[in-house]
């Protein structure tokens, strides 16, 4: 786990997939699917690029909010340099999750 000071609060967030619970992983999958389902802006004029930049900023705010546990309204007030620094610490979310093979397990006494 990583710790980072954001808006005078110490925030703890995972530093790899191994630090995530199954529940957190599945929540992130849902968030990722909602972001992926948004249509990318087509076109090459400046207005289209600006619109895509705003969508990307909104999506990055959602991702930071999810992993840092802060509301999007608070994330949107962060200093941009701090937000970028935190995002670089979350680059591992772009890596493929490599599940381990479990042949059997014990739950309680069973």
C-alpha positions in Angstrom: 0.0 0.0 0.0 1.1 3.5 -0.7 0.4 6.6 1.4 0.1 10.1 0.0 -0.9 13.4 1.5 -3.8 14.9 -0.4 -5.6 18.1 0.7 -4.2 17.7 4.2 -5.4 14.1 4.4 -3.2 11.0 4.4 -4.6 8.7 1.8 -3.7 5.0 1.5 -4.2 3.2 -1.8 -2.9 0.0 -3.3 0.5 -0.2 -5.1 -0.3 -3.3 -7.0 -3.1 -5.7 -7.8 -1.9 -7.9 -4.9 -2.9 -5.2 -2.5 -6.6 -5.2 -3.7 -9.4 -7.2 -2.3 -11.6 -9.1 -4.7 -14.5 -6.6 -4.0 -12.3 -3.6 -4.8 -11.1 -5.3 -8.0 -14.6 -6.0 -9.1 -15.7 -2.4 -8.3 -12.8 -1.1 -10.4 -13.8 -3.5 -13.3 -17.3 -1.9 -13.2 -15.8 1.6 -13.2 -13.5 0.7 -16.1 -16.3 -0.8 -18.1 -18.4 2.4 -17.6 -15.4 4.5 -18.8 -14.7 2.2 -21.8 -18.3 2.2 -22.9 -18.2 6.0 -23.5 -17.8 6.7 -27.1 -14.5 8.4 -28.0 -14.9 11.7 -29.8 -14.3 11.4 -33.5 -12.9 14.1 -35.6 -9.7 16.1 -35.6 -10.8 19.7 -35.2 -9.9 21.6 -32.1 -13.4 21.4 -30.6 -13.4 17.6 -30.8 -9.9 17.5 -29.2 -11.1 19.8 -26.4 -14.2 17.7 -25.8 -12.0 14.6 -25.5 -9.6 16.3 -23.2 -12.5 17.2 -20.9 -13.8 13.6 -21.0 -10.4 12.3 -20.1 -10.1 14.8 -17.2 -13.5 13.6 -15.9 -12.5 10.0 -16.2 -9.2 10.6 -14.4 -11.1 12.3 -11.6 -13.4 9.3 -11.3 -10.3 7.0 -11.1 -8.5 9.1 -8.5 -11.7 9.4 -6.5 -12.2 5.6 -6.6 -8.6 4.7 -5.5 -8.1 7.6 -3.0 -11.6 7.3 -1.4 -12.2 11.0 -1.8 -15.3 12.5 -3.4 -14.9 13.7 -7.0 -15.6 17.2 -5.8 -12.6 17.1 -3.6 -10.4 15.5 -6.3 -11.4 18.2 -8.8 -9.9 20.8 -6.4 -6.5 19.1 -6.1 -3.4 20.8 -7.4 -2.9 19.4 -10.9 0.8 18.5 -10.2 -0.3 16.4 -7.2 -3.1 14.7 -9.2 -0.6 13.8 -11.9 1.9 12.5 -9.4 -0.8 10.3 -7.8 -1.9 9.1 -11.2 1.7 8.0 -12.0 1.6 5.9 -8.8 -1.5 4.2 -10.2 0.0 3.1 -13.5 -0.2 -0.5 -12.3 -4.0 -0.5 -12.9 -3.2 -0.7 -16.6 -1.3 -3.9 -16.2 -3.1 -7.2 -16.7 -4.2 -8.9 -13.6 -2.6 -12.3 -13.4 -4.8 -14.6 -11.3 -3.3 -17.5 -9.5 -4.4 -21.0 -10.0 -6.2 -22.5 -7.0 -6.8 -26.2 -7.1 -8.5 -26.3 -3.7 -9.0 -24.3 -0.6 -10.3 -24.7 3.0 -13.1 -22.6 4.4 -13.5 -23.0 8.1 -13.3 -26.7 8.8 -14.4 -27.8 5.4 
